[in-house]
Amino acid sequence: TDETAYLRSGQALANGDGFQRDGHPELHFPPFLPFMLGVASHVVDDPHDGTVALTALSGAVLIIPLSLLARRIAGRTAGVATAWLAALAPGLATMPQIRGTGSEAEYVLLVISALWFTVSAVDHEGRARLARVAGAGMLAGLAYLTRPEGLFMAVPLFLAVLYMAWRGRAGAGAAGVRTTAAAFLVPLLLCVVPYAAYLHANTGRWELTAKTQDASIEAW
């Protein structure tokens, strides 16, 4: 199962044996969730309990950025209502914990948090804005390291960052636009480039994911 693959590669990574499973490089799944599960397996007695706990924690924490987004868009009442809906919605509150094996809960938490950092950056200036933009870029990168499609989510976020910087260019000029763009791109690339280099070292091809049919069969 996916959970078994996550745990084997994650435990190897957390133990310092490299990102591998059963003596072979792990090419099917990206490394962030396996690493988190590998660390969790050292904290709890049963590695499966660590998987379920991490999924439950991700679903619970997801309530925060969702409610903050709703509050930013539609006010305090909308934020409170969204928090209740997120806490009670089966797709967020119960189903991930019942399954406890996928990467969906962690992935959604990272993407929604990146979206919140991007939106909240609009309300700040200077270093506070750059810190939020950098946080969005880092979270988008971690989302990619959780599920490869996370990189697609980084595209509209980056475009939003560019638009925000362009609108505020009167004060900072072109240099301000470049600085804001770099604040997003640098942490994103710090996540993307090492994994792409890892895939190239093991497949001989430059690619952003090896999750193809051939690689999947070889990995399993």
Steps between C-alpha positions, in 0.01 A plus 500: 500500500596866479537517876748212504706666227493834683611339824781290353657784305431749778663287767804450278524875444451586868760240598757657268496214247389715210170525319462135406261210541605138523853589389392697192461876450143616561378647171124469526422727795662837580681522834327749730216287635716185529754702699231634734365149552851368555554758775158422649587129511775585750251680725222240521520125554289405197602670173141473375386701803746769399348507151148540634612761755675710235194481276270599785728788600515628142122493473462686830757768417339549157210670675723798582602615150154423363330717761759777459441504125125520546540779754728694265252465213162535669549607861501355850169314472614321187823403674315345793256320271783362289679372809188310607441361151862389470485334842181311417543424128556123457756555226720698739401379846444124477588340167877575509523354850307189398728442203820625663719392209501770234666836460183699438464661844859618517493619139181703544637657819815614320314637196237688701766639732702619200186668366441670835857632517460640149170670578620637834810646334271751326421659837865558593799692369877469514656212688166374631377457143821335384488257793147394405590467134803288592278287723260446211786394274636257760157346562440465127834323473413265784165432334695393189717275716178346634316459170663600169188685383575751773732672253199587286349679799815709528433659158186701587649591838811637331287694251308649792828597666618666179176694464518612863860615453414676172215691663736621772787582266446878530678501834767239440536500123616207287745395769210448740323277248815290456553475875144385560520247218829368636351469848250252358722321250810439713334284769292328234811409301678385816234230515475422129863495386643243747219253426534553124876437536426183702270374224758582235770314691283187513317510167745684273222741401419853609142487620288636781345164585576138420143400576443349157375155420848358437650656810204390709536139392873508567449662841244244606 
